[in-house]
Amino acid sequence: MLSGFWPAATFAVARTLLAADESLLLVRHDLTGMRGGVIRRVVRNGTGIVEDEQVALAHGCASCTLREDVLPTLARLARDNPGHDLVLMLSEVVEPEAVAAACAHHLVDGAPLTDLIRVDSYVTVLDAEHLLDGLASTDDLAALGIQAAEDDHRALADVVARQIEYADTLLLWGRSRDGEFGTSRIAVLLQRMAPWATHFRVDGDLVDADALTRQLRHTHRHRPETPGVLARGLEGFALGMHEPEADCGVVSAVFRARRPFHPQRLHDVLEDVNAETVRSRGHLWLASQPDAVVAWEFAGGGLALGSLGHWLVSLPEDGWEHVCDQRRLAAALEWDPYYGDRHQHLVFIGLDADPVALHRTLTGCLLTDAELADGEETWRTYDDPFAGCFPLGTG
């Protein structure tokens, strides 16, 4: 699975892989006509185009394209070309985690696609010339006219960040406009954003096709059991690196605490804590809403907060049966007699940020000893700017 927001760089990698192995099949869907109900599917190998067809869709969106054509095409090509590897080059606005979910849960001829093919790796290609601009962009996909559906309100920076974070392999293509230091700074930033991935750098002007093939193919890097980035911390996986000393200006700071945040104090500093941040993510809990796991995700100047469901300590015993084993294990390993599994876990990655000031600010938002002593019933009565934002349902 080959993703990337800048198609020129992504397609350059795909062409390089084809040059090294003519039997490789590259599948790409052109979604520019999607909102009109038509997409173009192109399949090629190292010698030329194998298929070039327009496909009519009942609904114009990326998810219906996956269901109705992309996954069936992969299944058909796998059956018709035994022994041949496939490369699916995703559209620039498609997030690889959505593709992984579709592969696992959508049935093709009565079976999940993962029963028919094995995904070797999710590779994301980053254009060194444009990456920082993309991560700093405040544009929405809709404003750029490249949204994946009529109700697609995602920001460009969010898409780029998620493409980076889900990948098991990251390929930095080309050079920064700021020279070698700029390219090195981007490489460090990517390491901090996705420390779990394997990282490579390639000068786009001179590429060894055989070497690139060895780096990207037959690696068995993809682990389907690994959760998405917002659930990583809850399931005991690393959410980020604590590297408070700047490397090429890049700082990564991890904030962890057991005490809850005071809702008003946290609300008051939201803009400040992300002022020097390229990306922040994680989960938290508010004293006023002690049952809810709150997701935190910042990119491109915009902070999104949402519900990740219940803390396990707030669930009845039979409710634990609906939680994955990894989540239960992670909770048991760090269970606190008073807080249960509730905790703060946030990661901030930025350029020239001050991790000490950041930690001081967030610590000041935690409940004081006196506030803790008041107890949970009093916490629930706090004035809460986030009231009603994180519904939990009846679970």
N, C-alpha and C positions, 0 to 999 in steps of 0.2 A: 504494500500500500504506500503510494508515493503522494505526499501532500506538500503544499506550499502556497503562500499567498501571491507570489510573483511567478506567473507561468513561464516566463522566459527562462528563469533559472531552473525551475522544476523540469521543464521539457528538455533543457540541455542535459540534465542528469539522465533522463530517460533515453535520449538519443545515444548518450555515451554507453549505457548498458546494452542497448541494441547493437551498437558497433562491436561490442565484445562477444556477443552471442546472437547470431542471426535467428536462432530458433525461438528466442524469447518473444512473447506476445505482449504488446503494450495496448492497453484498453483505455480509451479516454472519451468522456462525454462532454460535448460542448453545450453548455446550458444557457447560452445567450438568448435563445428563442424559447426558453422554458415557460415564461409567463404567457406566451402565446400557445402553449400546449404542445410544443415541438422541441425535441432535442436532436443533436447529431451525434451518432456513435461511430467512432473510428477505431478500428483494430489494425495494428501494423506489426510487422516483424522486422528483422534487420535488412530485408531486401525490398520492402515496400508496403503498401497498404493492402490489407487482407479484406477488410470490410469498411464500407463508408455508407452509412444509412441514416436517414431521418426517421425518427420514431415519434409517433403521436401519443401523447399522454392525456389521460382523462383529467388530471389536475396538475396545475403548474407549480410544483414545489420540489425541493431537493429530496425530501423524504419519499415522495411518491416515485421519483426517478430511481432511487435506490431499490424500492420494492418492485417496481414494474419492469425495470430494464437492466440496471447495473448488476444486481445479484443474479438474476436468471442468465445474463450474458456470461458471467464468470463461471456459473455451473455448466453451461453449454460448452464453453471453450475448454474447460477442464476435462469434460467427458470426451470431446472430439479430438483432443490433442494430448493424449496420455504421455507423460514424460516431459512435457513442455511446461516451463514456468510462466506465470502470468505476472505482469505489473499493472496494477490499476492506478492510473494517474488521476487523482481527485481534482475536481474543480476548486478554484482558489477560495471559494466561500464555504466549502464543506469541511466540517471538523471530523478528524479521524475517529474520535470517540463515538460519534453518531454512526459511523460506518461499522465499527466494532459491535455496537449494540444491535444493528440491523443484521449483521452476519450471524450473531448468536441467537436471535429470537425470531427472525423472519424465515418462514418456510419456503423452500424452493422444491417443487415436486414432492411435497409432503415431508421434507426433512430440512433441518437447519443447514445453512450453507457451510457451516463449520464441520458438518458430517461429510461434505464433498471435497472441500479443499482445506489446507492448513495454511494459515497466515504466518509467514516466516518473520516479517518485520513491518513495523509502521515507521517509515522514514519521512522526516520533514526536511525540506530544503529551504534554507534561509538565504536571501539575497543580501550580501553584506553592504551593498550600496544603499539599500532602502530600509533595512530592518528597523533601525532606530526611529526613523520617521513613522514607520507603521505602528510601532509600539507606543509612540507618543501621540498618534493621531486621535483627534476627538470626533472624527467623522463616523456617521452611521453608514451601514451598507446601503440603506435605502437612499440616502442623500447622494451616494455615488452611483446609484442606478444598478447595483449588482446584488441586490438582496435575493435570497433563495426562495422567497415566497412573499405574498402580499403582506403577511403579518410578521415578517422577519424584521425585528427591530435591533438586531445585534450591532455592536460597534466593531469597526475594523480592528482596533487594538485587541478586543476580546477574542476575535477569531484567530489572530496571529498568536496570541498567548496560548490559547488552547491547542493549536496545532503543535506548538513547541512542547507543551507539557504532557501531552498524551504519547508523543513519539518515544520509541525505544532507541531510535537512531536519529541524530541531528547532523545535517550536512551544511556547513557554512560555505556558501558559494561566492567566489569573487573577492573583491576588496572594498574596503570602506573608502569613501571620498576623503577621509581624514588620514589616509596613509596607513602605515603598518601599525602605529599606535591605535588608531581607530579600529582597525580590524582585530587587533588583540583585545581591545576593550569589549567589542561585541562578542568575541569568543568567551571571555570571562563571564559576561552577562548571561550567555546561554548556559554555561556551566552552572551558574547560580540558579537560573530558572528551572533547569531540568537536570539536577545532579544524578538522577537515576538513569539517564540516557547515555549511550555511547556517542562521542562527539568526533567529527572529522572536519577538516578544513581543506578546501580545494580551490586553487587558483583557476578561475574560469578560462584563462587564456591558454593554459597548457595542462591537459588532463590525460592521465594514464588510464585508459579504459579498463585494462585488465586489473590494475590495482584498485580502481573504484569498484569494480565488480566483486573483488575479494572482500572489500570492506562492507558492501551492502547486501550481498546475496548469500543465501544458505547459512545464515547466522543463528537461527533459532532464538532470536532475541525477544520476540513477542511473548508475553506472559498474560494470557487472557484473564487470569484470576486477579490481576492487579487492578485495584479500583481506580476510578477517575480521580482527578486531582483534589476535588473538594471532599471526597470521602477518604483520602489517603490517611490523614491524621487520625480519623476515627477508627480506622482498621489497623493501626499500629505501624503503618508505613511511614518512611521519611517524607516530610512535607517540604523540607528545604534545608539549607545549610546555614549555620551560624558562622559567618565570616565577617566580623565587625571591622577588621583591618582592610582598608581599601586596596584593591588590586586593579590597576588601570582606572581608578576612580569608582569601581563597582563595590558596593557594600551589600551584604546579605545579613539580616538580623532576624533571629527567631525569638518570639516572645511567648513564654509559657507561664501559666499561673493557675492555681486552683480556685482562688476567690472569684466571685462574680463581679462583673462590671456594674457600676451604677449607671442606669440608662441615660440620665441627663448629662452626666459628666462625659460619658463616651460620646454622646451626640455632639457635644460642644467642641470636641477635638478632631472630629472626622476629617475635616479639611487639612488640619495641621499635620496629622500623622502620615498623610499621603502626599505632602507637598513635594518631597524629593524622591518620590517612589515611581519606579517604572511598573512594577507589578507587586501586588500583595494578595495574599490568599489565606484561607484557613477556616477555623470555626471558633465560636465563642459562646458564652452564656451570659444572660442578663439577669440580675437579681429580681427584676420585676416579672420576668417570664422564665422561671427556673426549670420548666419542663422542656423547653425548646432548645434544640441545637441550631444555632444561627450560622449560616454560611456567610463568608466574607470573601469578596472577589473584587479587586481593583485593577483597572488598566485604562490607559488613554484618558485619564482625567475623570473617569466615572467609577463610582463605588456601587456595587450591587450587594445587597443583603437579602437573604432568603432563608427558608426553613429547610433543615435537613432531617426533620422528624423529632422524635422524642429522645431525650437522654434515657439510658436503660434504667437508671435509678427511679425514674418516674413511671415506669411501666409495671403492670402486674406480672407475676411470674409467668403466666401463660403467654404474655406478649413477647417474651424473649424468643419464643419458637419461630417468630417471623423475622428475626434478625440473623444475619449471616454469622457463621462460626467465627470468622476472623474478627468481626466486631466484638463478639462476646469475649473472645480470648484477650483482645487488646484491653477491653474494659476490666477484665479480671486481674490482669497483670498490674494495673495502676489504680485499683479500686481504693477509695479513701473512705474510712468509716463515717465521715460527716458529709462529704461532697458526693460520694458514689463515683460515677464515671465522669462527672461534670468537670470541665477544665477549659482554659483558654489555650489556643494553639494557633498562632498567627506568624506569618513569614513576610518580611518586607525586603524587597530587592530594589536598589536605586543607585543613582549616580551621585557621588559626593554627599551622601546622606550622613547624618549624625546619629549613630545607633544609641549612644548614651542618652541623648535628648529624647529620642523616640521611646526608649525603655522607661525613662522618667515620666514622660507624658502618659503612657499607657498605665503604668503603675499607679499614677494619681487618679485613674478612673476606677480602680478596684475599690471595693467596700473597705472602709476602715474597721478597726477592731470594734469600735462602738457600734457601727452599723451592722456588723456581723452578729453581734450579741443580741440585736433586736429580733433576729429570727426571720424565717421565710414568710410568715404571714404579714409582717410589717413590710418586707421587701416588695411584696405584690401590690402594695398601696402606693408605691413611689409614682410620682409624675413620670410618664414614660412617652417620649416622643416616638417610640417604635410600637406603640400599642396597636394591636390588630394587624401588624405586618407579617407575623410568622404563625399562621394558623396551623393547628395540629390535628384537627378532625377528632375522631373518637377513638383512634388507636391507642 
